[in-house]
């Protein structure tokens, strides 16, 4: 369980860095919304991408799906929160950064037998 917790922290940090680059560096959004987006993206990508898609469809499909889900999550946050803004460019950058980070994260998950899944 401890290694899974550490893996989730690493996953959060990767998602946060991608969100920070896309939505703070490029658009100067408030840090509290970036932190929230990274948390929501981490939870959704873990539950859907790591636990459901990765074991059944493999790393490439799960990584692309995680990138798409992260972008969709940011877009929905933009629709719901007037203070948080996105553009198609920042959504694309966020999705690509998350997908690349997830690809390498999934390789780590597959190698470490003590980490769930």
N, C-alpha and C positions, 0 to 999 in steps of 0.2 A: 504494500500500500504506500509506503514511504517513497519508493521509486516512482510510482504513478503520480504522486503529489508533486515530486520534483519535475517530472515530465510535463505536468500541467502548468507549472510555473514557467518552464522554458517555453511552452506553447504560448502562454500569455505574453511573455516578453517579446517573442517574435511577432505576434499580432500587434502589440503595442507599437513596436518600432515601425512596422508597415503603416499603421494608422497615423503615427506621428509624422512620418515623411509625407504621406498623402494629404493629410488634413490639417496639419499645423504648419509644416514647412511651406507647403504649396498654397494653403488657403487661410492660415492663421485662425483656425477654430479654437474655441476654448478648451483648455486641457482637460477639464472635468468630463466633457463629452467624448474626448478621445479615449480617456481611461474607461469610460462606460462602454464605448464601442468595442474596445479591445476585450473587455470582459465578456460582453455579449457574443462577440465573434468567437472567442475561445470556447465558451460553453457550447454554442451551436455546432462549431466545427468538430469538437470532441464527440458530442453525442451523435451527430449524423455522420461526419466524415470518418472519424477514427473507429467508432464502434460498429457502424453499419456498413459503410461503403468500402472502407479499406480492406476488411477481411474478405469480402465477397467479390470485389471488382479490381482490387490492386491499387498500387501506389499512384500511378499516373492519373487514373480516373478520379481517385479520391482527392488528389492535389488540385486538379482542375475544378472539381466540385467545391472544394474548400475555398478556392479563390473566388468562384462565382457566388457562393453563399456569403462570403465576407463582403463582397461588393453589394449584394442585395441587402444585407443587414445595414450597411452604411446608407444606402439609398432610402430604406424605410425610416431610419433615424432622421434623415434629412426631411422626409415628408412629415414626420411627427413633431420635430423640434425646430421651431423657427430660428433658433440661435445657431444651429448646426447646418453648415452648407457644404454641398458637394458640387462637382462638375463631372461631366462624363470622363474627362481626362483623369481627375483624381480618383474616381471610382475604378477606372481601368488600372491605374498605377497600384492602387490598394489591392485589387484582385490579383494582379501579377505578382506583387511582392509577397502576398500571403501564399499563393500557389507555390512559388519557388521555395519559400521557407518551409511550407508543409511537406514538400517533396523530400527534403533532407530530414525533416523531423520524422516522417513516416519510415525512412530508412533506419533511423535510430530505434524507433518502436519495434520494427521487425527483428532487429538484431538483439535487443534486450528482452530476454524471456521473462524477466521479473516485472516488467511493466505491462499493465493491462492495456490493450486488449490482448 
